[in-house]
Amino acid sequence: MRGLAPFQTVMLTAFTAAFALALWFWPARFAGWIVAGAAFAFLVMAVWRVVLILVSAAPLPEPPIPSVWPRYTILAALHDEAEIVSQLIERLSRIDYPPDRLHGLLVLEAHDHETIAAALAAPRPDWLEVLVTPPGRPQTKPRALNFALTHATGELLTVYDAEDAPDPHQLREAAARFAADRSGRLACLQAPLRIRAPDGDQARFVDRQFAAEYASLFETVLPGMARLRLPFPLGGTSNHFRVDVLRAVGGWDGWNVTEDADLGFRLWSHGWTLGVMARPTWETPPGGLPHWLPQRTRWLKGYLQTWGVHTRKPWRLGWRGAFALVMTVGAGLVSAAIHGLTLAWVTAAVLVSAMAGLPPETPVLALCVLVLGAASAWLSCAIGARRAAAPYTAGDMMAAPAYWALLSLAFVHAAWRLVLDPFAWDKTPHRREAGPEGISPAASEAETHDALDATAPLRLSAGHAAASEPVA
């Protein structure tokens, strides 16, 4: 659904009018109000990060083992992944779950002949099938997942990406946590995503900052919000769902390029809750600025879409859900928009003062809040990195503002792309990892399954899937 809703139109008009009136009648005070408002927002975010760090400190309790393991469906939507589809199959085959209770689908696009051929040629366990999505619009990952959802036979379902290396025991933990849920309202569990560069090399600036950013999100922010029983934007992979609930809420929004972020809040708006788990999934970083920028552009564009969808009728989220939306999606967008400007302002103030031989004329309140905000971000990254066993040194901390400034470049690109091509999916290329099948630390210690069956069934679906409407 495109265009502003009546509520959004009223709020935007009121904000614009208040801004214009304040600028007209109180121009001298207006700048001070903006600085004070920004300082207050930075202070709230800094305190919020510290709260999440503290709340997320306690380890998750071990759930009891269920008497019966539920049937589980694994979905992996791939596009132009011929190079690494066999690697993904190798990793999925190491999953430690009763094979007779597993059902997996490699979801491929009809025109992607190379990936289809590679998937069919690779040895696959009996429970893993190839499902070809018929042509249709929009050509996005969530549309493919929605098509696969109609073929899912499990009571529980998880989604993996092409480059993923999930902990072999992840499905058992998720099934046990769902079984132990006494509320009956738990709809989704998010596994932590941890970044490791190919061949174990994380020397590149963007890769190291990306790993720290992931560690902050998946080791402190999301566990903290789950402990506070708040909704949060899901990661694009390794989320575990109850299939009946997923179908009841309409699956994924096929038009949202960060369908995971949207779905977390949509589940909440329907009365369901989200949780986290301990067993991780390892991923590789995008691989430098040329690949990082399109990926981050897509994420921010999807955040803009998610913000637009869920602020149409924000009361459906309740005050707690609306607060969580502001502190995650809203704060992420605002931070990305102003990081570059903030760094430019600080740099210019220091350079001008140095050239003039004078101390910087920076408001003390603004400077203190800025330092506090940066310190809380550093702390969240450092503690998250320690929990994820990821590198994060003093040098990484000093270089972090430059990485944050790059987010502003991605934000401008995302806003422009939202106007020109809102539903285009900027694909991140992936390469097969070197070494013995690119095995993750946990996977290398896990027992492998017996020899795989190369004649696993193929499911080809004829016909054309109708393009779904955007979720309102």
NUMI-236860 format. One record per residue (C-alpha): residue in three letters; x, y, z; residue number from 1; chain. Coordinates in steps of 0.5 Angstrom, whole numbers, plus 2048, in hexadecimal, padded with zeros to 3 digits. Each point is the difference from the previous one (the first is absolute). Example, Ala and Ser with C-alpha at 12.3 -4.5 7.8 and 13.67 -1.06 7.14 Angstrom:
BEGIN
code_x_y_z_pos_unit
ALA_819_7F7_810_1_A $
SER_802_807_7FE_2_A $
END
This chain:
BEGIN
code_x_y_z_pos_unit
MET_800_800_800_1_A $
ARG_803_807_7FE_2_A $
GLY_7FF_807_802_3_A $
LEU_7FE_803_807_4_A $
ALA_7FB_7FD_804_5_A $
PRO_7FB_806_803_6_A $
PHE_804_7FF_807_7_A $
GLN_806_801_7FD_8_A $
THR_7FE_806_7FC_9_A $
VAL_7FD_803_806_10_A $
MET_807_7FF_804_11_A $
LEU_804_803_7FA_12_A $
THR_7FC_806_7FF_13_A $
ALA_800_801_808_14_A $
PHE_807_7FF_800_15_A $
THR_802_805_7FA_16_A $
ALA_7FB_805_803_17_A $
ALA_803_800_807_18_A $
PHE_807_800_7FD_19_A $
ALA_7FE_806_7FB_20_A $
LEU_7FD_804_806_21_A $
ALA_806_7FF_804_22_A $
LEU_805_802_7FB_23_A $
TRP_7FC_807_7FF_24_A $
PHE_7FE_802_807_25_A $
TRP_806_7FE_804_26_A $
PRO_806_7FF_7FB_27_A $
ALA_805_802_805_28_A $
ARG_7FD_7FA_805_29_A $
PHE_7FF_7FB_7FB_30_A $
ALA_807_7FE_7FF_31_A $
GLY_801_7FF_807_32_A $
TRP_7FA_7FC_800_33_A $
ILE_802_7FB_7FB_34_A $
VAL_807_7FF_803_35_A $
ALA_7FC_7FF_807_36_A $
GLY_7FB_7FB_7FC_37_A $
ALA_806_7FD_7FD_38_A $
ALA_804_7FF_806_39_A $
PHE_7FA_7FD_804_40_A $
ALA_7FF_7FB_7FA_41_A $
PHE_808_7FE_801_42_A $
LEU_7FF_800_807_43_A $
VAL_7FA_7FB_800_44_A $
MET_804_7FB_7FB_45_A $
ALA_806_800_804_46_A $
VAL_7FC_7FE_806_47_A $
TRP_7FC_7FB_7FC_48_A $
ARG_806_7FD_7FE_49_A $
VAL_803_7FF_807_50_A $
VAL_7F9_7FD_802_51_A $
LEU_800_7FB_7FB_52_A $
ILE_807_7FE_801_53_A $
LEU_7FF_7FF_807_54_A $
VAL_7F9_7FC_7FF_55_A $
SER_803_7FC_7FB_56_A $
ALA_806_7FE_805_57_A $
ALA_7FD_7F9_803_58_A $
PRO_800_7FA_7FB_59_A $
LEU_7FA_7FD_7FE_60_A $
PRO_7FE_7FA_804_61_A $
GLU_800_7F9_7FD_62_A $
PRO_7F9_7FE_7FE_63_A $
PRO_7FE_7F9_801_64_A $
ILE_800_7FB_7FA_65_A $
PRO_7F9_7FE_7FD_66_A $
SER_7FE_7F9_801_67_A $
VAL_7FE_801_7F8_68_A $
TRP_804_804_7FB_69_A $
PRO_7FB_804_7FC_70_A $
ARG_801_7FF_7F8_71_A $
TYR_804_806_7FD_72_A $
THR_801_803_7FA_73_A $
ILE_806_804_7FD_74_A $
LEU_800_805_7FB_75_A $
ALA_806_803_7FC_76_A $
ALA_7FE_805_7FB_77_A $
LEU_805_801_7FB_78_A $
HIS_802_804_7FA_79_A $
ASP_806_800_7FB_80_A $
GLU_803_7FB_806_81_A $
ALA_803_7FB_7FB_82_A $
GLU_807_801_803_83_A $
ILE_7FE_7FE_807_84_A $
VAL_7FA_7FC_800_85_A $
SER_804_7FA_801_86_A $
GLN_803_803_806_87_A $
LEU_7F9_802_803_88_A $
ILE_7FE_7F8_7FF_89_A $
GLU_806_7FE_803_90_A $
ARG_7FF_804_806_91_A $
LEU_7F8_7FF_801_92_A $
SER_802_7F8_7FF_93_A $
ARG_803_801_807_94_A $
ILE_7FA_802_804_95_A $
ASP_7FF_7FC_806_96_A $
TYR_7F9_7FE_800_97_A $
PRO_7FC_7FA_7FE_98_A $
PRO_800_7FF_7F9_99_A $
ASP_7F9_7FD_800_100_A $
ARG_7FE_807_803_101_A $
LEU_803_804_7FB_102_A $
HIS_7FE_803_7FA_103_A $
GLY_804_805_7FC_104_A $
LEU_7FF_804_7F9_105_A $
LEU_805_804_7FC_106_A $
VAL_7FC_805_7FD_107_A $
LEU_802_803_7F9_108_A $
GLU_7FE_804_7FB_109_A $
ALA_7FE_7FD_7F9_110_A $
HIS_804_804_7FC_111_A $
ASP_806_7FF_804_112_A $
HIS_803_7FA_7FC_113_A $
GLU_807_7FF_803_114_A $
THR_7FE_800_807_115_A $
ILE_7FA_7FB_7FF_116_A $
ALA_805_7FC_7FC_117_A $
ALA_805_800_806_118_A $
ALA_7FB_7FE_805_119_A $
LEU_7FE_7FA_7FC_120_A $
ALA_807_7FE_7FF_121_A $
ALA_802_801_807_122_A $
PRO_7FF_7FA_805_123_A $
ARG_7FA_801_805_124_A $
PRO_7FD_7FD_806_125_A $
ASP_7F9_7FC_7FE_126_A $
TRP_7FD_806_804_127_A $
LEU_802_805_7FC_128_A $
GLU_7FC_802_7F9_129_A $
VAL_801_805_7FB_130_A $
LEU_7FA_805_7FF_131_A $
VAL_800_804_7FA_132_A $
THR_7FC_807_801_133_A $
PRO_7FC_802_7FA_134_A $
PRO_801_806_7FC_135_A $
GLY_7FC_806_803_136_A $
ARG_801_807_804_137_A $
PRO_803_802_804_138_A $
GLN_806_7FC_7FF_139_A $
THR_803_800_807_140_A $
LYS_802_7FC_806_141_A $
PRO_7F9_800_804_142_A $
ARG_7FC_7FF_7FA_143_A $
ALA_804_7F9_7FF_144_A $
LEU_7FF_7FF_807_145_A $
ASN_7F9_801_800_146_A $
PHE_7FF_7FB_7FA_147_A $
ALA_804_7FB_804_148_A $
LEU_7FC_801_806_149_A $
THR_7FA_7FD_7FC_150_A $
HIS_804_7F9_7FF_151_A $
ALA_803_800_808_152_A $
THR_7FE_7FA_803_153_A $
GLY_803_801_807_154_A $
GLU_7FD_803_806_155_A $
LEU_806_804_801_156_A $
LEU_804_804_7FB_157_A $
THR_807_803_7FF_158_A $
VAL_803_805_7FB_159_A $
TYR_807_7FF_7FE_160_A $
ASP_804_804_7FB_161_A $
ALA_805_7FE_7FA_162_A $
GLU_807_801_804_163_A $
ASP_7FD_7FE_807_164_A $
ALA_804_7FB_805_165_A $
PRO_7FA_7FE_805_166_A $
ASP_802_7FD_807_167_A $
PRO_7FE_7F9_7FF_168_A $
HIS_7FC_800_806_169_A $
GLN_7FC_806_7FE_170_A $
LEU_7FA_7FD_7FE_171_A $
ARG_800_7FB_807_172_A $
GLU_801_806_804_173_A $
ALA_7FA_804_7FC_174_A $
ALA_7FB_7FA_801_175_A $
ALA_802_800_807_176_A $
ARG_7FF_807_802_177_A $
PHE_7F9_800_7FC_178_A $
ALA_7FE_7FA_804_179_A $
ALA_802_803_806_180_A $
ASP_7FC_806_7FF_181_A $
ARG_7FA_801_805_182_A $
SER_7FD_806_7FD_183_A $
GLY_7FE_7FD_7FA_184_A $
ARG_801_806_7FC_185_A $
LEU_808_7FF_7FE_186_A $
ALA_800_801_7F9_187_A $
CYS_807_801_7FE_188_A $
LEU_807_7FE_802_189_A $
GLN_806_804_7FD_190_A $
ALA_807_7FD_801_191_A $
PRO_806_804_800_192_A $
LEU_804_802_7FA_193_A $
ARG_807_800_800_194_A $
ILE_805_802_7FB_195_A $
ARG_806_7FD_7FE_196_A $
ALA_804_802_7FA_197_A $
PRO_802_7FB_7FB_198_A $
ASP_806_7FC_802_199_A $
GLY_800_803_807_200_A $
ASP_803_807_7FD_201_A $
GLN_7FC_806_803_202_A $
ALA_806_805_7FF_203_A $
ARG_7FB_804_7FB_204_A $
PHE_7FD_807_803_205_A $
VAL_7F9_7FF_7FE_206_A $
ASP_800_7F8_802_207_A $
ARG_803_801_807_208_A $
GLN_7FB_806_801_209_A $
PHE_7FA_7FC_7FD_210_A $
ALA_802_7FA_805_211_A $
ALA_800_805_806_212_A $
GLU_7F9_803_7FD_213_A $
TYR_7FD_7F9_800_214_A $
ALA_803_7FE_807_215_A $
SER_7FD_806_803_216_A $
LEU_7F9_7FF_7FD_217_A $
PHE_7FF_7F8_801_218_A $
GLU_804_7FF_806_219_A $
THR_7FD_806_804_220_A $
VAL_7FB_804_7FD_221_A $
LEU_7FB_7FA_7FE_222_A $
PRO_801_7FC_806_223_A $
GLY_7FF_806_804_224_A $
MET_7F9_802_7FD_225_A $
ALA_7FE_7F9_800_226_A $
ARG_801_800_808_227_A $
LEU_7FC_806_800_228_A $
ARG_7FB_7FD_7FC_229_A $
LEU_800_805_7FA_230_A $
PRO_800_7FF_7F9_231_A $
PHE_806_801_7FB_232_A $
PRO_802_7FF_7F9_233_A $
LEU_802_7F9_7FE_234_A $
GLY_806_7FE_7FD_235_A $
GLY_7FF_7FE_7F9_236_A $
THR_802_7F9_801_237_A $
SER_800_7FB_806_238_A $
ASN_7F9_802_802_239_A $
HIS_7FC_7FA_803_240_A $
PHE_7F8_800_7FF_241_A $
ARG_7FA_7FD_802_242_A $
VAL_7FD_7FE_7F9_243_A $
ASP_7F9_801_802_244_A $
VAL_801_807_803_245_A $
LEU_805_802_7FA_246_A $
ARG_7FA_7FE_7FB_247_A $
ALA_7FB_803_804_248_A $
VAL_803_807_800_249_A $
GLY_801_7FF_7F8_250_A $
GLY_808_7FE_800_251_A $
TRP_805_805_7FE_252_A $
ASP_7FE_807_7FC_253_A $
GLY_803_7FF_7F9_254_A $
TRP_801_807_7FF_255_A $
ASN_804_802_806_256_A $
VAL_807_7FF_7FE_257_A $
THR_802_7FF_808_258_A $
GLU_7FA_7FB_801_259_A $
ASP_803_7FE_806_260_A $
ALA_800_806_804_261_A $
ASP_7F8_801_7FE_262_A $
LEU_7FE_7F9_802_263_A $
GLY_803_801_807_264_A $
PHE_7FB_806_801_265_A $
ARG_7FA_7FD_7FC_266_A $
LEU_801_7FA_805_267_A $
TRP_7FF_804_806_268_A $
SER_7FA_804_7FD_269_A $
HIS_7FD_7FA_7FF_270_A $
GLY_801_7FE_808_271_A $
TRP_806_7FC_7FF_272_A $
THR_807_800_804_273_A $
LEU_807_7FF_7FD_274_A $
GLY_806_7FD_804_275_A $
VAL_807_7FE_7FF_276_A $
MET_804_7FA_800_277_A $
ALA_808_7FE_802_278_A $
ARG_802_7FC_7FA_279_A $
PRO_803_805_7FA_280_A $
THR_800_800_7F9_281_A $
TRP_807_802_7FD_282_A $
GLU_800_805_7FA_283_A $
THR_805_803_7FC_284_A $
PRO_801_808_7FF_285_A $
PRO_7FE_803_7F9_286_A $
GLY_807_801_7FE_287_A $
GLY_802_807_800_288_A $
LEU_7FC_807_7FE_289_A $
PRO_7FE_7FE_7F9_290_A $
HIS_7FC_7FA_803_291_A $
TRP_7FE_803_807_292_A $
LEU_7FD_806_7FD_293_A $
PRO_7FB_7FD_7FC_294_A $
GLN_7FE_7FB_805_295_A $
ARG_800_806_806_296_A $
THR_7FC_804_7FB_297_A $
ARG_7FB_7FB_7FF_298_A $
TRP_7FF_7FF_807_299_A $
LEU_7FF_807_802_300_A $
LYS_7FB_800_7FA_301_A $
GLY_7FC_7FB_803_302_A $
TYR_800_803_807_303_A $
LEU_7FD_806_7FD_304_A $
GLN_7FB_7FC_7FD_305_A $
THR_7FF_7FC_806_306_A $
TRP_7FF_807_804_307_A $
GLY_7FB_802_7FB_308_A $
VAL_7FC_7FA_800_309_A $
HIS_800_800_808_310_A $
THR_7FF_807_801_311_A $
ARG_7F9_800_7FC_312_A $
LYS_7FD_7FE_806_313_A $
PRO_805_800_806_314_A $
TRP_7FB_7FE_805_315_A $
ARG_7FF_7F9_7FD_316_A $
LEU_807_7FF_804_317_A $
GLY_7FE_803_806_318_A $
TRP_805_805_804_319_A $
ARG_805_7FA_802_320_A $
GLY_800_7FE_7F8_321_A $
ALA_800_807_7FE_322_A $
PHE_806_802_805_323_A $
ALA_804_7FA_7FD_324_A $
LEU_7FF_802_7F9_325_A $
VAL_802_807_801_326_A $
MET_806_7FD_804_327_A $
THR_802_7FB_7FB_328_A $
VAL_7FE_802_7F9_329_A $
GLY_7FF_808_801_330_A $
ALA_806_800_804_331_A $
GLY_804_7FD_7FB_332_A $
LEU_7FE_804_7FA_333_A $
VAL_801_807_804_334_A $
SER_807_7FD_802_335_A $
ALA_802_7FE_7F9_336_A $
ALA_7FD_807_7FD_337_A $
ILE_804_804_805_338_A $
HIS_806_7FD_801_339_A $
GLY_804_803_7FA_340_A $
LEU_7FE_807_802_341_A $
THR_802_7FF_807_342_A $
LEU_807_7FE_7FE_343_A $
ALA_800_805_7FB_344_A $
TRP_7FE_805_806_345_A $
VAL_805_7FE_805_346_A $
THR_806_7FF_7FB_347_A $
ALA_7FE_807_7FD_348_A $
ALA_800_803_807_349_A $
VAL_807_7FD_802_350_A $
LEU_803_802_7FA_351_A $
VAL_7FE_807_800_352_A $
SER_802_801_807_353_A $
ALA_806_7FD_7FF_354_A $
MET_802_805_7FA_355_A $
ALA_7FD_806_804_356_A $
GLY_804_7FE_806_357_A $
LEU_7FA_800_805_358_A $
PRO_7FD_7FA_804_359_A $
PRO_7FA_7FD_7FC_360_A $
GLU_7F9_804_801_361_A $
THR_7FC_7FA_801_362_A $
PRO_7FA_800_805_363_A $
VAL_802_7FC_806_364_A $
LEU_7F9_7FD_801_365_A $
ALA_801_7FE_7F8_366_A $
LEU_807_7FD_801_367_A $
CYS_7FE_7FC_806_368_A $
VAL_7FA_7FD_7FD_369_A $
LEU_804_7FE_7FA_370_A $
VAL_806_7FD_804_371_A $
LEU_7FB_7FC_804_372_A $
GLY_7FC_7FE_7FA_373_A $
ALA_806_7FD_7FD_374_A $
ALA_803_7FD_806_375_A $
SER_7F9_7FC_801_376_A $
ALA_801_7FE_7F9_377_A $
TRP_807_7FE_801_378_A $
LEU_7FE_7FC_806_379_A $
SER_7FB_7FC_7FD_380_A $
CYS_804_7FE_7FA_381_A $
ALA_806_7FE_805_382_A $
ILE_7FB_7FC_804_383_A $
GLY_7FD_7FD_7FB_384_A $
ALA_806_7FE_7FC_385_A $
ARG_803_7FD_806_386_A $
ARG_7FA_7FC_801_387_A $
ALA_800_7FE_7F9_388_A $
ALA_808_7FF_800_389_A $
ALA_801_805_7FB_390_A $
PRO_806_805_7FF_391_A $
TYR_7FF_807_803_392_A $
THR_806_804_802_393_A $
ALA_801_807_802_394_A $
GLY_802_801_7F8_395_A $
ASP_7F9_7FE_7FE_396_A $
MET_7FD_804_805_397_A $
MET_804_806_7FD_398_A $
ALA_7FE_7FF_7F9_399_A $
ALA_7F9_7FF_802_400_A $
PRO_7FD_807_7FF_401_A $
ALA_803_7FF_7F8_402_A $
TYR_7FC_7FA_800_403_A $
TRP_7FA_803_803_404_A $
ALA_800_806_7FB_405_A $
LEU_800_7FB_7FA_406_A $
LEU_7F9_7FF_802_407_A $
SER_7FE_807_7FE_408_A $
LEU_802_7FE_7F9_409_A $
ALA_7FC_7FA_800_410_A $
PHE_7FA_804_803_411_A $
VAL_800_805_7FB_412_A $
HIS_801_7FA_7FA_413_A $
ALA_7FA_7FD_804_414_A $
ALA_7FB_806_800_415_A $
TRP_802_801_7F9_416_A $
ARG_7FF_7F9_7FE_417_A $
LEU_7F9_7FF_804_418_A $
VAL_7FD_806_7FB_419_A $
LEU_803_7FD_7FA_420_A $
ASP_800_7F9_800_421_A $
PRO_7FD_7FE_807_422_A $
PHE_7FF_7F8_7FF_423_A $
ALA_807_7FF_7FD_424_A $
TRP_804_7FB_803_425_A $
ASP_807_801_801_426_A $
LYS_803_7F9_800_427_A $
THR_807_7FF_804_428_A $
PRO_804_7FC_7FC_429_A $
HIS_803_7FA_804_430_A $
ARG_806_7FB_7FF_431_A $
ARG_802_7F9_802_432_A $
GLU_805_800_806_433_A $
ALA_806_7FE_800_434_A $
GLY_803_7FA_804_435_A $
PRO_7FC_7F9_802_436_A $
GLU_7F9_802_7FE_437_A $
GLY_800_807_803_438_A $
ILE_7FE_7FC_807_439_A $
SER_7FE_804_806_440_A $
PRO_804_7FF_806_441_A $
ALA_7FA_7FD_803_442_A $
ALA_7FE_7FC_7FA_443_A $
SER_807_7FD_7FF_444_A $
GLU_7FF_7FD_807_445_A $
ALA_7FA_7FD_7FF_446_A $
GLU_7FF_7F9_7FD_447_A $
THR_7FE_800_7F9_448_A $
HIS_7FA_7FC_7FD_449_A $
ASP_801_7F9_7FC_450_A $
ALA_801_801_7F9_451_A $
LEU_7FB_804_7FC_452_A $
ASP_7FB_7FE_7FB_453_A $
ALA_802_803_7F9_454_A $
THR_7F9_7FE_7FE_455_A $
ALA_7FC_805_804_456_A $
PRO_7F9_802_7FE_457_A $
LEU_7FF_806_7FB_458_A $
ARG_7FA_804_801_459_A $
LEU_7FE_804_7FA_460_A $
SER_7FA_804_800_461_A $
ALA_7FC_802_7FA_462_A $
GLY_7FC_806_7FF_463_A $
HIS_801_808_802_464_A $
ALA_7FF_802_807_465_A $
ALA_7FC_807_801_466_A $
ALA_804_806_802_467_A $
SER_7FE_801_807_468_A $
GLU_7FE_807_803_469_A $
PRO_804_804_805_470_A $
VAL_7FE_7FE_807_471_A $
ALA_7FD_806_803_472_A $
END
